[in-house]
Amino acid sequence: MILVLGGTGEARALARLLDADGLAFTTSLAGRVARPRLPVGEVRVGGFGGVEGLRDHLRASGTVAVVDATHPFAATISVNAAQACAAAGVPLLRLERPGWSTHPDADRWHWVDDHDTAARTTADLGRRPFLTIGRQSLHRFTGPLADRAALVRVVDPPEQDLPATWTVRLSRGPYDHDAERALVAEHGVDVVVTKDSGGAHTVAKLDVAAELGLPVVVVRRPASPAGVETVGDAEAALTWVRSIDG
């Protein structure tokens, strides 16, 4: 049995490949999104109960390999997976989409290490920020940007109260260039704020920012657990799984 820690497009792509290959696998979703896009194959939803819970699950389920294909900012589950797999003696691979550091305009962006710094930097750069940093980090921005006319885009409604000057857009990518440009113009956006999530589904906002000369604030990815092999696409992950399962 292969365990895929999912919730991303890369995880869904891997599930399709594993299914086509006739391999037994389960995709695990954290359950933080109300209506997640489900992959093909068997799916479980919910946490494992930390490192010990995941270790026990690996042993009880007869898992022979784990592919951590969670979001680049899902640092806790990646650390837990590394520790649990080491304890259970189960091989682990990290499937992580490349970030945006190679974007043509990346050297002009304001790269920061955390959301608090991102909030302070944004406050210095504009009055109408476009926040695309996920709902779980919004509380970091409410203080520094309380008086700003922020546009917030999230998949699910925020769980906390937001400043009255903020506008919330519920939406799920992918997004195209024209739609992003129209949205930025509609709200008079003067600074774009994002995480280094990478991938093509949400890169259009960065292209629009470059086109319009808008400043961009980018939160760097957390460091991956040391010693875990990493690949950047589902095909490479399938090759690794075959080498383990075969």
ChimeraX commands (.cxc) that place a marker at each C-alpha (Angstrom):
marker #1 position 0.00,0.00,0.00 radius 0.5
marker #1 position 1.22,3.47,-0.92 radius 0.5
marker #1 position 0.15,6.45,1.20 radius 0.5
marker #1 position -0.09,9.80,-0.57 radius 0.5
marker #1 position -0.37,12.83,1.69 radius 0.5
marker #1 position -2.41,15.00,-0.64 radius 0.5
marker #1 position -4.50,18.09,-1.10 radius 0.5
marker #1 position -2.61,19.51,-4.09 radius 0.5
marker #1 position -2.80,19.26,-7.86 radius 0.5
marker #1 position 0.44,17.29,-7.80 radius 0.5
marker #1 position -1.12,14.74,-5.44 radius 0.5
marker #1 position -4.15,14.35,-7.71 radius 0.5
marker #1 position -1.88,13.91,-10.73 radius 0.5
marker #1 position 0.08,11.24,-8.89 radius 0.5
marker #1 position -3.14,9.46,-7.89 radius 0.5
marker #1 position -4.15,9.24,-11.55 radius 0.5
marker #1 position -0.76,7.77,-12.45 radius 0.5
marker #1 position -0.82,5.25,-9.59 radius 0.5
marker #1 position -4.34,4.22,-10.50 radius 0.5
marker #1 position -3.42,3.73,-14.15 radius 0.5
marker #1 position -0.41,1.69,-13.03 radius 0.5
marker #1 position -2.63,-0.62,-10.99 radius 0.5
marker #1 position -0.87,0.18,-7.71 radius 0.5
marker #1 position -2.68,0.05,-4.37 radius 0.5
marker #1 position -2.73,3.47,-2.73 radius 0.5
marker #1 position -4.67,5.78,-0.46 radius 0.5
marker #1 position -4.68,9.56,-0.57 radius 0.5
marker #1 position -4.98,11.30,2.79 radius 0.5
marker #1 position -6.49,14.79,3.01 radius 0.5
marker #1 position -6.18,17.00,6.07 radius 0.5
marker #1 position -9.81,18.10,5.84 radius 0.5
marker #1 position -9.16,21.84,6.13 radius 0.5
marker #1 position -11.02,22.71,2.91 radius 0.5
marker #1 position -14.80,22.42,2.98 radius 0.5
marker #1 position -15.19,21.07,-0.58 radius 0.5
marker #1 position -11.82,19.63,-1.61 radius 0.5
marker #1 position -11.08,18.42,-5.09 radius 0.5
marker #1 position -10.96,14.68,-4.65 radius 0.5
marker #1 position -8.39,12.47,-6.37 radius 0.5
marker #1 position -9.16,9.15,-7.98 radius 0.5
marker #1 position -8.83,6.09,-5.79 radius 0.5
marker #1 position -9.32,5.55,-2.07 radius 0.5
marker #1 position -9.42,8.70,0.06 radius 0.5
marker #1 position -9.23,9.26,3.82 radius 0.5
marker #1 position -9.97,12.62,5.42 radius 0.5
marker #1 position -8.60,13.91,8.73 radius 0.5
marker #1 position -5.40,13.98,10.71 radius 0.5
marker #1 position -3.46,11.04,12.11 radius 0.5
marker #1 position -2.85,12.34,15.62 radius 0.5
marker #1 position 0.69,13.63,15.28 radius 0.5
marker #1 position 3.88,11.68,14.71 radius 0.5
marker #1 position 2.91,8.69,16.85 radius 0.5
marker #1 position -0.51,8.40,15.25 radius 0.5
marker #1 position 0.96,8.45,11.74 radius 0.5
marker #1 position 3.67,5.97,12.73 radius 0.5
marker #1 position 1.03,3.57,14.09 radius 0.5
marker #1 position -1.08,3.99,10.96 radius 0.5
marker #1 position 1.87,3.13,8.72 radius 0.5
marker #1 position 2.53,-0.03,10.66 radius 0.5
marker #1 position -1.09,-1.13,10.92 radius 0.5
marker #1 position -1.91,-0.48,7.25 radius 0.5
marker #1 position 1.14,-2.22,5.85 radius 0.5
marker #1 position 2.26,0.94,4.07 radius 0.5
marker #1 position 5.42,0.31,2.05 radius 0.5
marker #1 position 6.08,3.91,0.96 radius 0.5
marker #1 position 4.81,7.44,1.60 radius 0.5
marker #1 position 4.71,10.35,-0.83 radius 0.5
marker #1 position 4.30,13.69,0.89 radius 0.5
marker #1 position 2.56,15.77,-1.77 radius 0.5
marker #1 position 1.07,18.33,0.60 radius 0.5
marker #1 position 1.14,22.09,0.03 radius 0.5
marker #1 position 4.60,23.71,0.19 radius 0.5
marker #1 position 3.46,25.61,3.31 radius 0.5
marker #1 position 2.03,22.58,5.14 radius 0.5
marker #1 position 5.21,22.40,7.20 radius 0.5
marker #1 position 3.80,20.54,10.20 radius 0.5
marker #1 position 2.59,17.47,8.31 radius 0.5
marker #1 position 5.86,17.31,6.36 radius 0.5
marker #1 position 7.88,17.29,9.60 radius 0.5
marker #1 position 5.52,14.71,11.12 radius 0.5
marker #1 position 5.79,12.54,8.02 radius 0.5
marker #1 position 9.59,12.59,8.13 radius 0.5
marker #1 position 9.68,11.60,11.79 radius 0.5
marker #1 position 6.93,8.97,11.51 radius 0.5
marker #1 position 8.43,7.33,8.43 radius 0.5
marker #1 position 11.85,7.20,10.09 radius 0.5
marker #1 position 10.33,5.60,13.18 radius 0.5
marker #1 position 8.35,3.05,11.15 radius 0.5
marker #1 position 11.15,2.33,8.67 radius 0.5
marker #1 position 9.01,3.39,5.70 radius 0.5
marker #1 position 10.61,5.17,2.70 radius 0.5
marker #1 position 9.46,8.76,2.20 radius 0.5
marker #1 position 9.49,10.99,-0.87 radius 0.5
marker #1 position 8.59,14.69,-1.02 radius 0.5
marker #1 position 6.65,15.73,-4.14 radius 0.5
marker #1 position 6.78,19.52,-4.24 radius 0.5
marker #1 position 6.06,21.84,-7.14 radius 0.5
marker #1 position 8.87,24.28,-7.98 radius 0.5
marker #1 position 8.51,27.74,-6.47 radius 0.5
marker #1 position 8.41,31.08,-8.24 radius 0.5
marker #1 position 12.03,32.08,-7.61 radius 0.5
marker #1 position 12.76,31.64,-11.33 radius 0.5
marker #1 position 9.94,33.97,-12.40 radius 0.5
marker #1 position 11.36,36.74,-14.64 radius 0.5
marker #1 position 10.44,39.39,-12.07 radius 0.5
marker #1 position 11.37,37.48,-8.91 radius 0.5
marker #1 position 14.43,39.59,-8.20 radius 0.5
marker #1 position 12.21,42.69,-8.01 radius 0.5
marker #1 position 9.85,41.26,-5.41 radius 0.5
marker #1 position 9.99,41.86,-1.67 radius 0.5
marker #1 position 10.89,38.41,-0.31 radius 0.5
marker #1 position 10.19,37.92,3.41 radius 0.5
marker #1 position 10.54,35.02,5.82 radius 0.5
marker #1 position 7.16,35.12,7.59 radius 0.5
marker #1 position 3.67,36.57,7.48 radius 0.5
marker #1 position 4.28,39.18,10.18 radius 0.5
marker #1 position 7.10,40.69,8.13 radius 0.5
marker #1 position 4.91,40.44,5.04 radius 0.5
marker #1 position 2.17,42.44,6.80 radius 0.5
marker #1 position 4.54,45.20,7.89 radius 0.5
marker #1 position 6.15,45.37,4.46 radius 0.5
marker #1 position 2.77,45.55,2.76 radius 0.5
marker #1 position 1.68,48.40,5.03 radius 0.5
marker #1 position 4.69,50.40,3.80 radius 0.5
marker #1 position 4.01,49.70,0.14 radius 0.5
marker #1 position 0.34,50.38,-0.52 radius 0.5
marker #1 position -3.18,51.29,0.56 radius 0.5
marker #1 position -5.14,48.69,-1.44 radius 0.5
marker #1 position -3.35,45.35,-1.07 radius 0.5
marker #1 position -4.42,42.12,-2.73 radius 0.5
marker #1 position -3.96,39.36,-0.13 radius 0.5
marker #1 position -3.63,35.84,-1.52 radius 0.5
marker #1 position -2.00,34.17,1.46 radius 0.5
marker #1 position -4.76,31.78,2.59 radius 0.5
marker #1 position -7.31,32.25,5.33 radius 0.5
marker #1 position -5.25,30.65,8.10 radius 0.5
marker #1 position -2.71,33.49,8.03 radius 0.5
marker #1 position -5.09,36.44,7.74 radius 0.5
marker #1 position -4.89,37.24,11.45 radius 0.5
marker #1 position -1.26,38.24,10.91 radius 0.5
marker #1 position -2.40,41.07,8.63 radius 0.5
marker #1 position -5.44,42.49,10.41 radius 0.5
marker #1 position -3.41,44.75,12.72 radius 0.5
marker #1 position -0.94,46.34,10.28 radius 0.5
marker #1 position -3.58,46.59,7.54 radius 0.5
marker #1 position -6.64,47.45,9.64 radius 0.5
marker #1 position -7.20,50.76,7.87 radius 0.5
marker #1 position -6.42,49.54,4.35 radius 0.5
marker #1 position -8.95,48.63,1.64 radius 0.5
marker #1 position -7.62,45.10,1.28 radius 0.5
marker #1 position -8.93,42.62,-1.25 radius 0.5
marker #1 position -8.77,39.11,0.23 radius 0.5
marker #1 position -9.11,36.01,-1.92 radius 0.5
marker #1 position -9.69,32.67,-0.18 radius 0.5
marker #1 position -11.27,29.31,-1.01 radius 0.5
marker #1 position -13.40,29.09,2.15 radius 0.5
marker #1 position -14.84,31.90,4.30 radius 0.5
marker #1 position -12.42,33.26,6.94 radius 0.5
marker #1 position -13.11,32.06,10.47 radius 0.5
marker #1 position -12.13,35.34,12.14 radius 0.5
marker #1 position -13.56,38.84,12.01 radius 0.5
marker #1 position -11.86,41.05,9.43 radius 0.5
marker #1 position -11.64,44.84,9.22 radius 0.5
marker #1 position -14.72,46.52,7.79 radius 0.5
marker #1 position -12.61,48.04,5.02 radius 0.5
marker #1 position -11.65,44.62,3.66 radius 0.5
marker #1 position -13.40,42.86,0.76 radius 0.5
marker #1 position -13.46,39.05,0.67 radius 0.5
marker #1 position -13.61,37.10,-2.59 radius 0.5
marker #1 position -14.36,33.37,-2.34 radius 0.5
marker #1 position -12.72,31.73,-5.31 radius 0.5
marker #1 position -10.64,28.75,-6.36 radius 0.5
marker #1 position -8.06,28.75,-9.15 radius 0.5
marker #1 position -6.80,28.34,-11.74 radius 0.5
marker #1 position -6.89,32.00,-12.78 radius 0.5
marker #1 position -6.15,33.46,-16.18 radius 0.5
marker #1 position -4.34,36.67,-17.00 radius 0.5
marker #1 position -7.30,38.68,-18.27 radius 0.5
marker #1 position -9.49,37.87,-15.27 radius 0.5
marker #1 position -6.70,38.75,-12.85 radius 0.5
marker #1 position -6.03,42.02,-14.61 radius 0.5
marker #1 position -9.73,42.92,-14.47 radius 0.5
marker #1 position -9.89,42.07,-10.76 radius 0.5
marker #1 position -6.84,44.19,-9.97 radius 0.5
marker #1 position -8.30,47.11,-11.91 radius 0.5
marker #1 position -11.74,46.75,-10.31 radius 0.5
marker #1 position -10.33,47.05,-6.80 radius 0.5
marker #1 position -7.54,49.52,-7.54 radius 0.5
marker #1 position -4.92,47.09,-6.18 radius 0.5
marker #1 position -1.56,48.74,-5.55 radius 0.5
marker #1 position 0.41,45.85,-4.01 radius 0.5
marker #1 position 0.12,42.06,-4.40 radius 0.5
marker #1 position 0.84,39.76,-1.44 radius 0.5
marker #1 position 1.33,36.03,-1.80 radius 0.5
marker #1 position 3.20,32.96,-0.62 radius 0.5
marker #1 position 5.77,31.17,-2.75 radius 0.5
marker #1 position 3.26,28.45,-3.57 radius 0.5
marker #1 position 4.59,27.95,-7.07 radius 0.5
marker #1 position 2.82,26.31,-9.98 radius 0.5
marker #1 position 0.89,27.70,-12.93 radius 0.5
marker #1 position -2.63,27.87,-11.47 radius 0.5
marker #1 position -2.13,31.15,-9.59 radius 0.5
marker #1 position 0.89,32.71,-11.28 radius 0.5
marker #1 position -1.23,35.07,-13.42 radius 0.5
marker #1 position -1.51,37.62,-10.58 radius 0.5
marker #1 position 2.28,37.93,-10.59 radius 0.5
marker #1 position 2.37,38.41,-14.33 radius 0.5
marker #1 position -0.29,41.12,-14.02 radius 0.5
marker #1 position 1.70,42.81,-11.24 radius 0.5
marker #1 position 4.76,42.86,-13.50 radius 0.5
marker #1 position 2.73,44.25,-16.38 radius 0.5
marker #1 position 1.32,47.07,-14.23 radius 0.5
marker #1 position 4.50,47.75,-12.28 radius 0.5
marker #1 position 2.93,46.82,-8.92 radius 0.5
marker #1 position 5.11,45.83,-5.97 radius 0.5
marker #1 position 4.86,42.19,-4.85 radius 0.5
marker #1 position 5.45,40.78,-1.38 radius 0.5
marker #1 position 6.29,37.06,-1.27 radius 0.5
marker #1 position 6.56,34.86,1.82 radius 0.5
marker #1 position 9.36,32.33,1.40 radius 0.5
marker #1 position 8.65,28.64,1.82 radius 0.5
marker #1 position 9.50,26.91,5.08 radius 0.5
marker #1 position 12.50,24.62,4.88 radius 0.5
marker #1 position 11.79,20.99,4.02 radius 0.5
marker #1 position 12.79,18.30,6.53 radius 0.5
marker #1 position 16.45,17.41,6.14 radius 0.5
marker #1 position 17.37,14.21,4.36 radius 0.5
marker #1 position 14.09,13.70,2.50 radius 0.5
marker #1 position 14.43,13.10,-1.24 radius 0.5
marker #1 position 12.40,15.60,-3.27 radius 0.5
marker #1 position 11.02,15.56,-6.80 radius 0.5
marker #1 position 9.11,18.26,-8.67 radius 0.5
marker #1 position 6.46,16.37,-10.66 radius 0.5
marker #1 position 4.12,13.39,-10.46 radius 0.5
marker #1 position 5.94,11.39,-13.15 radius 0.5
marker #1 position 9.16,11.43,-11.13 radius 0.5
marker #1 position 7.22,10.42,-8.03 radius 0.5
marker #1 position 5.70,7.46,-9.90 radius 0.5
marker #1 position 9.16,6.31,-10.96 radius 0.5
marker #1 position 10.26,6.43,-7.31 radius 0.5
marker #1 position 7.18,4.50,-6.16 radius 0.5
marker #1 position 7.80,1.80,-8.76 radius 0.5
marker #1 position 11.36,1.42,-7.51 radius 0.5
marker #1 position 10.09,0.91,-3.95 radius 0.5
marker #1 position 6.97,-1.16,-4.66 radius 0.5
marker #1 position 8.60,-3.32,-7.30 radius 0.5
marker link #1:1,2 radius 0.2
marker link #1:2,3 radius 0.2
marker link #1:3,4 radius 0.2
marker link #1:4,5 radius 0.2
marker link #1:5,6 radius 0.2
marker link #1:6,7 radius 0.2
marker link #1:7,8 radius 0.2
marker link #1:8,9 radius 0.2
marker link #1:9,10 radius 0.2
marker link #1:10,11 radius 0.2
marker link #1:11,12 radius 0.2
marker link #1:12,13 radius 0.2
marker link #1:13,14 radius 0.2
marker link #1:14,15 radius 0.2
marker link #1:15,16 radius 0.2
marker link #1:16,17 radius 0.2
marker link #1:17,18 radius 0.2
marker link #1:18,19 radius 0.2
marker link #1:19,20 radius 0.2
marker link #1:20,21 radius 0.2
marker link #1:21,22 radius 0.2
marker link #1:22,23 radius 0.2
marker link #1:23,24 radius 0.2
marker link #1:24,25 radius 0.2
marker link #1:25,26 radius 0.2
marker link #1:26,27 radius 0.2
marker link #1:27,28 radius 0.2
marker link #1:28,29 radius 0.2
marker link #1:29,30 radius 0.2
marker link #1:30,31 radius 0.2
marker link #1:31,32 radius 0.2
marker link #1:32,33 radius 0.2
marker link #1:33,34 radius 0.2
marker link #1:34,35 radius 0.2
marker link #1:35,36 radius 0.2
marker link #1:36,37 radius 0.2
marker link #1:37,38 radius 0.2
marker link #1:38,39 radius 0.2
marker link #1:39,40 radius 0.2
marker link #1:40,41 radius 0.2
marker link #1:41,42 radius 0.2
marker link #1:42,43 radius 0.2
marker link #1:43,44 radius 0.2
marker link #1:44,45 radius 0.2
marker link #1:45,46 radius 0.2
marker link #1:46,47 radius 0.2
marker link #1:47,48 radius 0.2
marker link #1:48,49 radius 0.2
marker link #1:49,50 radius 0.2
marker link #1:50,51 radius 0.2
marker link #1:51,52 radius 0.2
marker link #1:52,53 radius 0.2
marker link #1:53,54 radius 0.2
marker link #1:54,55 radius 0.2
marker link #1:55,56 radius 0.2
marker link #1:56,57 radius 0.2
marker link #1:57,58 radius 0.2
marker link #1:58,59 radius 0.2
marker link #1:59,60 radius 0.2
marker link #1:60,61 radius 0.2
marker link #1:61,62 radius 0.2
marker link #1:62,63 radius 0.2
marker link #1:63,64 radius 0.2
marker link #1:64,65 radius 0.2
marker link #1:65,66 radius 0.2
marker link #1:66,67 radius 0.2
marker link #1:67,68 radius 0.2
marker link #1:68,69 radius 0.2
marker link #1:69,70 radius 0.2
marker link #1:70,71 radius 0.2
marker link #1:71,72 radius 0.2
marker link #1:72,73 radius 0.2
marker link #1:73,74 radius 0.2
marker link #1:74,75 radius 0.2
marker link #1:75,76 radius 0.2
marker link #1:76,77 radius 0.2
marker link #1:77,78 radius 0.2
marker link #1:78,79 radius 0.2
marker link #1:79,80 radius 0.2
marker link #1:80,81 radius 0.2
marker link #1:81,82 radius 0.2
marker link #1:82,83 radius 0.2
marker link #1:83,84 radius 0.2
marker link #1:84,85 radius 0.2
marker link #1:85,86 radius 0.2
marker link #1:86,87 radius 0.2
marker link #1:87,88 radius 0.2
marker link #1:88,89 radius 0.2
marker link #1:89,90 radius 0.2
marker link #1:90,91 radius 0.2
marker link #1:91,92 radius 0.2
marker link #1:92,93 radius 0.2
marker link #1:93,94 radius 0.2
marker link #1:94,95 radius 0.2
marker link #1:95,96 radius 0.2
marker link #1:96,97 radius 0.2
marker link #1:97,98 radius 0.2
marker link #1:98,99 radius 0.2
marker link #1:99,100 radius 0.2
marker link #1:100,101 radius 0.2
marker link #1:101,102 radius 0.2
marker link #1:102,103 radius 0.2
marker link #1:103,104 radius 0.2
marker link #1:104,105 radius 0.2
marker link #1:105,106 radius 0.2
marker link #1:106,107 radius 0.2
marker link #1:107,108 radius 0.2
marker link #1:108,109 radius 0.2
marker link #1:109,110 radius 0.2
marker link #1:110,111 radius 0.2
marker link #1:111,112 radius 0.2
marker link #1:112,113 radius 0.2
marker link #1:113,114 radius 0.2
marker link #1:114,115 radius 0.2
marker link #1:115,116 radius 0.2
marker link #1:116,117 radius 0.2
marker link #1:117,118 radius 0.2
marker link #1:118,119 radius 0.2
marker link #1:119,120 radius 0.2
marker link #1:120,121 radius 0.2
marker link #1:121,122 radius 0.2
marker link #1:122,123 radius 0.2
marker link #1:123,124 radius 0.2
marker link #1:124,125 radius 0.2
marker link #1:125,126 radius 0.2
marker link #1:126,127 radius 0.2
marker link #1:127,128 radius 0.2
marker link #1:128,129 radius 0.2
marker link #1:129,130 radius 0.2
marker link #1:130,131 radius 0.2
marker link #1:131,132 radius 0.2
marker link #1:132,133 radius 0.2
marker link #1:133,134 radius 0.2
marker link #1:134,135 radius 0.2
marker link #1:135,136 radius 0.2
marker link #1:136,137 radius 0.2
marker link #1:137,138 radius 0.2
marker link #1:138,139 radius 0.2
marker link #1:139,140 radius 0.2
marker link #1:140,141 radius 0.2
marker link #1:141,142 radius 0.2
marker link #1:142,143 radius 0.2
marker link #1:143,144 radius 0.2
marker link #1:144,145 radius 0.2
marker link #1:145,146 radius 0.2
marker link #1:146,147 radius 0.2
marker link #1:147,148 radius 0.2
marker link #1:148,149 radius 0.2
marker link #1:149,150 radius 0.2
marker link #1:150,151 radius 0.2
marker link #1:151,152 radius 0.2
marker link #1:152,153 radius 0.2
marker link #1:153,154 radius 0.2
marker link #1:154,155 radius 0.2
marker link #1:155,156 radius 0.2
marker link #1:156,157 radius 0.2
marker link #1:157,158 radius 0.2
marker link #1:158,159 radius 0.2
marker link #1:159,160 radius 0.2
marker link #1:160,161 radius 0.2
marker link #1:161,162 radius 0.2
marker link #1:162,163 radius 0.2
marker link #1:163,164 radius 0.2
marker link #1:164,165 radius 0.2
marker link #1:165,166 radius 0.2
marker link #1:166,167 radius 0.2
marker link #1:167,168 radius 0.2
marker link #1:168,169 radius 0.2
marker link #1:169,170 radius 0.2
marker link #1:170,171 radius 0.2
marker link #1:171,172 radius 0.2
marker link #1:172,173 radius 0.2
marker link #1:173,174 radius 0.2
marker link #1:174,175 radius 0.2
marker link #1:175,176 radius 0.2
marker link #1:176,177 radius 0.2
marker link #1:177,178 radius 0.2
marker link #1:178,179 radius 0.2
marker link #1:179,180 radius 0.2
marker link #1:180,181 radius 0.2
marker link #1:181,182 radius 0.2
marker link #1:182,183 radius 0.2
marker link #1:183,184 radius 0.2
marker link #1:184,185 radius 0.2
marker link #1:185,186 radius 0.2
marker link #1:186,187 radius 0.2
marker link #1:187,188 radius 0.2
marker link #1:188,189 radius 0.2
marker link #1:189,190 radius 0.2
marker link #1:190,191 radius 0.2
marker link #1:191,192 radius 0.2
marker link #1:192,193 radius 0.2
marker link #1:193,194 radius 0.2
marker link #1:194,195 radius 0.2
marker link #1:195,196 radius 0.2
marker link #1:196,197 radius 0.2
marker link #1:197,198 radius 0.2
marker link #1:198,199 radius 0.2
marker link #1:199,200 radius 0.2
marker link #1:200,201 radius 0.2
marker link #1:201,202 radius 0.2
marker link #1:202,203 radius 0.2
marker link #1:203,204 radius 0.2
marker link #1:204,205 radius 0.2
marker link #1:205,206 radius 0.2
marker link #1:206,207 radius 0.2
marker link #1:207,208 radius 0.2
marker link #1:208,209 radius 0.2
marker link #1:209,210 radius 0.2
marker link #1:210,211 radius 0.2
marker link #1:211,212 radius 0.2
marker link #1:212,213 radius 0.2
marker link #1:213,214 radius 0.2
marker link #1:214,215 radius 0.2
marker link #1:215,216 radius 0.2
marker link #1:216,217 radius 0.2
marker link #1:217,218 radius 0.2
marker link #1:218,219 radius 0.2
marker link #1:219,220 radius 0.2
marker link #1:220,221 radius 0.2
marker link #1:221,222 radius 0.2
marker link #1:222,223 radius 0.2
marker link #1:223,224 radius 0.2
marker link #1:224,225 radius 0.2
marker link #1:225,226 radius 0.2
marker link #1:226,227 radius 0.2
marker link #1:227,228 radius 0.2
marker link #1:228,229 radius 0.2
marker link #1:229,230 radius 0.2
marker link #1:230,231 radius 0.2
marker link #1:231,232 radius 0.2
marker link #1:232,233 radius 0.2
marker link #1:233,234 radius 0.2
marker link #1:234,235 radius 0.2
marker link #1:235,236 radius 0.2
marker link #1:236,237 radius 0.2
marker link #1:237,238 radius 0.2
marker link #1:238,239 radius 0.2
marker link #1:239,240 radius 0.2
marker link #1:240,241 radius 0.2
marker link #1:241,242 radius 0.2
marker link #1:242,243 radius 0.2
marker link #1:243,244 radius 0.2
marker link #1:244,245 radius 0.2
marker link #1:245,246 radius 0.2
view
